[in-house]
Structure formats: C-alpha cells, structure tokens
Amino acid sequence: MAYSADIPGLRYASHQYGQHNLQRVGVWQHNDAPEAADSTPSYWIIFVHGGGWRDPRNTLHDFVPSIKHMLAQPDLPRSAVRGFASVDYRLSPHPQFPQDPASTPANELRQALHPQHVQDVLAALRLLDAEYGIGGNYVLIGHSVGGTLVHQVIMNNDASRAWGPAAPLPAALVSISGIHDLRGLAERHGGVYETFIADAFGPDRQVWDAASPAKFAGNFKSLWPNEPRLVILASSAEDTLIDVAELDIMEAKLVKDGITPIAIRDLRLEHDSIWEDGTQVAALAAKAVAKLRQQ
Ligand SMILES: Nc1ccccc1C(=O)C[C@H](N)C(=O)O
C-alpha cells in the first residue's frame, strides 16, 4: 500500500490548488473531536517531499510513514498537533520517465521549470491558510529538494515577492538532507547532479545562485519577522547523495543573518531511507514542536 493515504484514526482530504494533477495538498486530521482546548499552542506539521524536483516516484505520500510515527511519539502530545499536511508540486522532466507531449494531457505533463516548484509550494500554503487557517502556526519540513523549497518560502517574503503572493510564514523550518547551494553541490559531484539541477533551473548558474538558500542575497532574519524563527538542519552521515557540506553552508549563512539553527549531523540511514522509515522525521518534528512550546 505504498501510495495509500490511509492512516488509522485520521481522516484524509486531498485539495487541488491548481489545474495540474500535481498541484494538490493532502491533509490528515484526527477523526474525533479535538481534546478540550488547552492554553498551550498547537501546530500544523507540513511536509515538502524531495526527488530532485523531477522524480515522479516521490509524492505527498512520502510523509505517511513519518505521520504514523508521530502518532506514536510520546513526546509529541496530540494536543500539540492540529493536523498534518503534505504538498505535491509540479515536477520537471525525468529522463527515466519520459512523456510524449503530443499525447499526454497538460495536467499530467511534467515540464516545470524554476520558479514553478516554489510557486506551487507557496500556493499550497495559501490554500491551507484559506481552508484551515494555519496562519503562522506550522512547522514546515522539507527533505532533500524539499529543504531547498522550505527555505525559499522565507526568501520569497522580500519586497519583490518574485515567486508568488505572500503565504503565511512558518513558526519553524526543518531541512532534512536539504540542498542549500545548487552550484556548490553540482561542482562537488558533477554528473547527474548537474543534470537534474539544469533540468529544473535551466543552464544559467546565476539563476541557480539566486535560488539557493545558502547564497541568498537577502537576510533570513529580517524577512522572517515572527519569533522565534526556529530552524533545524539535519543530515545523515550514511547519506551517499547529499554531503554534510550542504548543511555546513546553510548553517553559516543563517548564523551570518542572525539566526542560530539547531544543527544535527548524526542522523542515521541513507538519503531516501530517512523518509521511507520516518522515525527520525517524526523525532525532528517532535523536537521542533517541543522547542516552540518552550518559548
Ligand atoms: N541523485 C540525487 C542526488 C541528490 C538528491 C537527489 C537525487 C536524485 O536522484 C533524486 C531523484 N531520485 C531523481 O532521480 O532525480
């Protein structure tokens, strides 16, 4: 049941925020009425999947194992969580999954180019705010290129709003095995890294830099007014696809901007096993919520 959204005890709703099949967001909430209101705040936990901006095997369902672990997580009380959401966004072409543009319906074609991926994530957050009133009460978790996208939500909050109208900003960001410097990653590894970045961003490396959170010309602290601006950066030493340099450079950028992230370099498991297993994603979400509730 790899693609099932079914989680015992939760009801699932899928929402479209655009015409394309991938412009959708999944929402899971507890079946029964919420517990008696308590005075401590509660949060939405929202996930943005990875897959090199292109892999159709990565979907909003990537969050399901992590949600199951969160339900069983003793240090993430039910009263602390309003619900879970996971975002799909239009993808770029993948050479292993070719499509014939002549015969493929427009709403199934994967031909997105930056900034369409982040435009979609912003649109999904606006939909969640309109339908569920998430406001700034959410933890935004990204895996791999999802880690790029969650930082870009903050980057978009400058005067130009280049990638879309304002979306509510999160209370906390969690970037797991995140890609933060496109050019750096491509130059260190070459090969398929250059290919999937060029397929998603085009050939101009200045565009890559402008989209890279760690190379961002603006200041994360000033564009993210809501306290406490909690950021958790996490990487696994067993990850053979994303090296710790991607975490190091993002940590340095945030520190320069006046934000001290929590940096966790000792996750276990290979790149994709982290979300497939979900235990560590759940623990990171619980850590973020606990920190927010301590404020
Ligand atoms: N090679 C990578 C390195 C780093 C991060 C992702 C990938 C991917 O391959 C993503 C996806 N499975 C893809 O086929 O594009």
The ligand as an ORCA input file, in Angstrom:
! r2SCAN-3c Opt
* xyz 0 1
  N      20.814     11.803     -7.322
  C      20.369     12.630     -6.342
  C      21.234     13.342     -5.541
  C      20.779     14.166     -4.552
  C      19.427     14.273     -4.339
  C      18.537     13.584     -5.123
  C      18.980     12.769     -6.119
  C      18.039     12.030     -7.006
  O      18.418     11.207     -7.784
  C      16.609     12.379     -6.879
  C      15.696     11.526     -7.714
  N      15.631     10.174     -7.256
  C      15.983     11.601     -9.205
  O      16.061     10.556     -9.850
  O      16.075     12.702     -9.701
*
